[in-house]
């Protein structure tokens, strides 16, 4: 039997974009894959530190967080602001690795969606282990794992849900990856008819704009190579999903669609302030 996976996918190598463009590209890929484009694995970074609000978070919470921390938000400040199309808490994107995986899928298949979520996190945890970093899903750690979260998030929340801190990395869900009591990976999914998008943030190093959140470099106590992690992840996700990732790029139609989405949503102040 051939060892080459039957499905050919597209790999978009790591590149940095501004906040609105990053969100719009992921959305354009979701529509494109649903319409027949190949499965797409994308790694990316951020041109400027960015606070991304969860879809349901009020803008007032971001303003309150900025006042508490002394962070100036917006294009004229230190940290850009964007609203995601996915839920959850706010994420401070800075020294991190962000990835998105877009797959053709019957989105009514809840089991397939949940398996995708777990499998991506499992692949990242396995590759981190190769690099000497022990990352475990929160669900495996027992009730004592909540202790660090409580101490980190004290005074951090004037939030809609009293028990949830403002920042995503001070929250915990079952599949979040935890290193030494700190969350280092969180993901979210969005689905449309015929396709599923999962994007996630791996906290690589501490940001001066959210210094209560150490990254895996601080937690490992030594230098780690992001390129090594990306190469290893490509191979693990190839084997896990049986997709042969071939280097590619955004099609011209996808680029044009992403520009329109920036104008309509992620670069539009009405979208950012809609809640």
C-alpha positions in Angstrom: 0.0 0.0 0.0 1.3 3.5 -0.9 2.3 5.6 2.1 1.4 8.8 0.2 -1.9 10.2 1.4 -4.7 10.2 -1.2 -5.7 13.8 -0.5 -3.6 16.7 -1.5 -3.8 19.8 0.6 -2.3 23.3 0.5 0.2 24.6 3.0 0.5 28.4 3.3 3.8 29.2 5.0 4.1 31.5 7.9 3.7 35.2 7.1 2.6 38.3 9.1 -0.4 40.4 8.3 -2.3 43.1 10.1 -5.2 42.1 12.4 -8.1 42.6 10.0 -6.3 40.8 7.1 -5.6 37.8 9.3 -9.2 37.4 10.3 -10.4 38.0 6.7 -8.0 35.5 5.1 -9.3 32.7 7.4 -12.9 33.6 6.5 -12.1 33.6 2.8 -10.4 30.2 3.1 -13.5 28.8 4.9 -15.7 29.9 1.9 -13.1 28.7 -0.6 -12.7 25.2 0.8 -16.5 24.9 1.1 -16.6 25.7 -2.6 -14.1 23.0 -3.5 -10.6 24.4 -2.8 -8.2 21.9 -1.2 -7.8 21.5 2.5 -5.6 24.3 3.7 -3.1 24.5 6.6 -1.9 28.1 7.3 0.6 29.4 9.8 0.7 33.1 10.4 1.9 36.0 12.6 0.9 39.6 13.4 2.4 42.8 12.1 1.5 44.5 15.3 0.5 43.3 18.8 -3.3 42.7 18.5 -6.1 42.2 21.0 -8.8 40.1 19.3 -12.2 40.2 21.0 -14.4 37.1 21.0 -17.4 37.5 18.9 -19.8 37.9 21.9 -17.5 40.1 24.1 -18.7 43.7 24.6 -16.2 46.3 23.5 -16.6 47.9 26.9 -14.7 45.0 28.4 -11.7 45.7 26.1 -11.8 49.4 27.1 -11.9 48.4 30.8 -9.0 46.0 30.4 -7.0 48.6 28.6 -7.6 51.1 31.4 -6.6 48.6 34.0 -3.4 47.6 32.3 -2.4 50.9 30.8 -2.4 49.5 27.2 -3.3 52.0 24.5 -5.6 50.2 22.0 -6.2 51.1 18.3 -4.1 52.0 15.3 -2.6 55.0 17.1 -1.8 53.0 20.2 0.5 50.1 21.1 -2.0 47.3 20.4 -4.4 46.9 17.5 -8.0 45.8 18.2 -10.1 43.4 16.1 -13.3 41.4 16.7 -13.1 37.7 15.8 -15.9 35.7 14.2 -15.3 33.0 16.8 -16.3 33.0 20.4 -14.3 32.8 23.6 -12.2 35.3 25.5 -10.0 38.0 24.2 -6.5 37.0 22.9 -3.4 39.2 23.0 -1.7 38.1 19.8 2.0 39.1 19.9 4.8 36.6 20.4 2.8 33.6 19.3 2.3 31.0 16.5 -1.1 31.2 15.0 -2.4 28.4 12.8 -5.6 27.7 10.9 -6.8 24.4 9.5 -9.6 24.5 7.0 -11.2 21.2 6.0 -14.1 20.1 3.8 -16.6 18.6 6.2 -20.2 17.8 6.7 -20.6 20.3 9.5 -23.6 18.5 11.0 -21.2 15.8 12.0 -20.5 16.9 15.6 -18.2 13.9 16.2 -15.9 14.9 13.3 -15.7 18.5 14.5 -14.8 17.4 18.0 -12.2 14.9 16.7 -10.6 17.6 14.6 -10.3 19.8 17.6 -8.7 17.1 19.7 -6.4 15.8 17.0 -4.9 19.2 16.2 -4.2 19.8 19.9 -2.8 16.2 20.2 -0.4 16.9 17.3 0.9 20.1 18.9 1.3 18.4 22.3 3.2 15.6 20.7 5.6 17.9 18.8 6.2 20.0 21.9 7.1 16.8 23.8 9.8 16.1 21.1 11.1 19.6 21.9 11.2 18.8 25.6 8.0 20.6 26.6 5.4 18.7 28.5 2.0 20.0 27.5 -1.2 18.2 28.6 -4.9 18.8 28.0 -6.6 20.5 30.9 -9.2 17.7 31.1 -6.4 15.3 32.2 -5.0 17.4 35.1 -7.8 17.1 37.7 -9.4 19.8 39.8 -6.1 21.1 41.2 -5.2 22.5 37.8 -7.6 25.4 38.5 -5.4 26.8 41.2 -3.0 28.6 38.8 -5.9 30.1 36.8 -7.4 31.6 40.0 -4.2 33.3 41.1 -3.3 34.6 37.6 -6.7 36.1 37.0 -7.3 37.9 40.3 -8.5 41.4 39.6 -8.5 40.7 35.8 -12.2 40.6 35.2 -15.0 43.0 35.0 -16.7 40.6 32.6 -20.1 39.6 31.4 -19.8 36.2 33.0 -18.5 36.6 36.5 -16.6 33.4 36.6 -14.7 34.0 33.3 -11.6 36.3 33.0 -11.4 38.7 30.1 -8.4 37.1 28.5 -8.8 33.7 26.8 -5.4 32.4 28.2 -6.7 32.9 31.7 -9.7 30.6 31.0 -9.7 26.8 30.7 -11.6 24.3 28.6 -11.0 20.6 28.4 -8.7 20.5 25.4 -6.6 23.6 26.2 -3.0 22.7 26.5 -1.4 23.4 29.9 2.3 23.7 30.7 3.3 24.0 34.4 -0.2 25.2 35.3 -0.3 27.8 32.5 -2.5 27.7 29.4 -0.3 27.8 26.2 -2.8 26.8 23.5 -6.4 27.5 22.8 -8.4 27.1 19.6 -11.9 27.9 18.2 -13.9 26.6 15.3 -16.2 28.2 12.8 -18.2 26.2 10.3 -20.1 26.9 7.1 -22.0 24.5 4.8 -19.4 22.1 3.6 -16.3 23.2 5.5 -14.8 23.7 9.0 -12.2 26.2 10.1 -10.2 25.7 13.2 -7.8 28.4 14.2 -5.6 28.4 17.3 -3.0 30.4 19.2 0.1 28.9 20.7 1.6 31.3 23.2 5.3 31.2 22.3 6.7 34.0 24.5 5.5 36.5 27.1 4.2 39.8 25.8 4.9 43.0 27.6 1.3 43.9 27.1 0.1 40.8 29.0 3.0 39.9 31.2 0.9 37.6 33.5 0.9 35.1 30.7 4.2 33.3 30.2 4.9 31.5 26.9 6.4 28.1 26.3 9.9 29.6 26.0 9.7 31.0 29.5 8.1 27.8 30.8 10.7 25.6 29.1 13.5 27.7 30.4 15.5 27.5 27.2 15.5 28.6 23.6 13.1 26.9 21.3 12.9 27.0 17.5 9.6 27.8 16.0 10.6 26.6 12.6 11.3 23.2 14.1 7.8 23.1 15.6 6.2 24.1 12.3 8.1 21.4 10.3 7.2 18.7 12.8 3.5 19.8 12.9 3.2 19.6 9.1 4.3 15.9 9.3 2.1 15.1 12.2 -1.0 16.7 10.6 -0.2 14.9 7.4 -0.3 11.5 9.1 -3.2 12.4 11.3 -5.6 13.7 8.6 -4.0 11.7 5.7 -3.5 14.9 3.8 -0.3 15.6 1.8 0.5 19.2 2.4 2.0 20.9 -0.7 3.4 24.4 -0.5 0.9 26.8 -2.0 -0.5 30.3 -1.8 -3.8 32.2 -1.7 -5.5 32.3 -5.0 -6.3 35.7 -6.5 -10.0 35.1 -5.9 -9.3 34.4 -2.2 -7.1 37.5 -1.9 -9.9 39.6 -3.4 -12.5 38.1 -1.2 -10.4 38.7 1.9 -10.0 42.4 1.0 -13.8 42.7 0.7 -14.2 41.0 4.0 -11.8 43.5 5.6 -13.9 46.4 4.4 -17.2 44.8 5.4 -16.2 43.4 8.8 -12.8 43.2 10.4 -11.5 46.6 9.3 -14.9 48.2 9.9 -15.4 50.1 13.2 -19.1 49.2 13.2 -18.2 45.5 13.3 -15.7 46.0 16.2 -18.2 48.0 18.3 -21.3 45.9 17.4 -21.5 44.6 21.0 
